[in-house]
Amino acid sequence: MNFILFDEGREDLLPLAYTRPIAEFRCGILTLKEKWQKRIPSGNFSFLTADYLQEKYPFRHDKMKNVYLSANLCSSDEMVDYIHQLQNRECLVDQDGEVLALRTDEVLAINGIKPEGYALKIFEGEVKKLQHLWDIFTLNAEELEKDYELITQGRNSQAIAESNTVIGERVFLEAGAKVQASVLNASSGPIYLGKDSEVMEGSVVRGGLALCDHAVLKLSTKIYGATTIGPYSKVGGEVNNSVIFGYSNKGHDGFLGNSVLGEWCNLGADTNVSNLKNNYAEIKVWNYKKGGFLNSGRQFCGLMMGDHSKAGINTMFNTATVVGVSANVFGAGFPRNFIPSFSWGGAEKWTEYRLKPAFEVAERMMERREIEFSKADQAILKKIYELSAVYRNF
């Protein structure tokens, strides 16, 4: 079966959706695409997303057996059972009539994926979707639990060194994972250490935690509350209920809470993030679709940072700050709480971050991880530079 993951409501998930299809978002241990692949290992998966992303994330269509899946969905075994039962020209919808999956031999555009004209099947179970940026960390605890069971079921963890203090039983180390002289408390959530990951001495972890492949917790790091550190990321200081997609660094002291960082980000030493307003009011978050601030209905929300963005040492981020792609933030004081893509500066002054130096920085950072800054990557950033120009009214 050929599964096509179609993006739904991309504007609500910018800036993180600027650089990737929604199915490549990480929530829990796995990306949304990887969750489907684990549950349907025989399936072929591709993407239906923004045109400028399709070269890097291709669309593949089969003449006979295609199922279009909402890329925003957090998959479940129950949903997979429903999808396997779909026949041609049948559409699986939630109880509000929104499309979850649709089987057809036609080639569809994103705006053409609608239930009209199809035999409807109603999914009676609970539906979890990423519809806003804050959903990523809000759903992270639940998704981490589900992914932990999915990945570790029927498998044995590597041995945990006796120098650690371990509380609870849900601690799993993949091959090559290292942890010494640390406290691992899995009583409130599972702790998963991916392949060749490392927890350095003196760290204190209260689960859930997903430390993905080759990621590192530096000396005396404090982690609590459903946190995901994506592949090849390095983290220090204090982190609570946050998701780092991968290849990003918060290597030093400072607080990060109720936040989401994309890939190739860096937070300088002693960068701190506010995740709660002084008056305890509900938080408003910049929303690209609205073109203004949207009430999240939440009391806690920290930093949302797009790919390739950086913060200098001692940067202070206000509650619910949204930073676009390839921004460079530095200087004293609190910067604005919506920072457009390709911005350079801080509280005192902003200028445009020109494309050529932005490319040079991206290439150097990716080279450190032995990953090519490809022509497709360059084309994506160039398009984002053009799309985001309207917001750079300095």
Buried (B, 14 or more C-beta within 10 A) or exposed (E): BBBBBBBBBBEBBBBBBBBBBBBBBBBBBBBBBBBBBBBBEEBBBBBBBBEBBBEBBEBEEBEEBBBBBBBBBBBBEEBBEBBEEBEEEBBBBBEEEBBBBBBBEEEBEBEEBEBEEBEEBEBEEEBBBBEBBBBBBBBBBBBBBBBBEBBBEEEEBBEBEEEBEBBBEBBBBBEBBBBBBBBBBBEBBBBBBBBBBBBBEBBBBBBBBBBBBBBBBBEBBBBBBBBBBBBBBBBBBBBBBBBBBBBBBBBBBBBBBBBBBBBBBBBBBBBBBBBBBEEEEEBBBBBBEEEEBBEBEBBBBBBBBBBBBBBBEBBBBBBBBBBBBBBBBBBEEBBBBBBBBBBBBBBEEBEBBEBEEBBEBBBEBBEEEEBEBEEBBBBBBBBBBEBBEEBBEE
